[in-house]
Amino acid sequence: MPKLKTHKGTAKRVKLTSNGKITRRHAFGGHLLAKKSKSRKRAINAVTIVTGGMKKNIKTALGAK
C-alpha cells in the first residue's frame, strides 16, 4: 500500500491534540453577527472536539492512525 496523502483542506481546518483528539471551529461566525446574541457568539468562538463517525473520517483524511 502506498502512503496516504494528507487532505490539505481538512488539515487547515482541524488540529490534532497530543492525546489524539481533533479540535475544530464552529460555523456561522464569519458575518451577520449583529443579529446574534452575545452568548451565541461566544459559543461560536469556542473550539470543540470532533466526536462520532466524523472523527474516523477526519483522521483518515489527515493520514493519521
Secondary structure, 3 states (H helix, E strand, C coil): CCCCCCCHHHHHHEEECCCCCEEECCCCCCCCCCCCCHHHHHHHHCCEECCCHHHHHHHHHHCCC
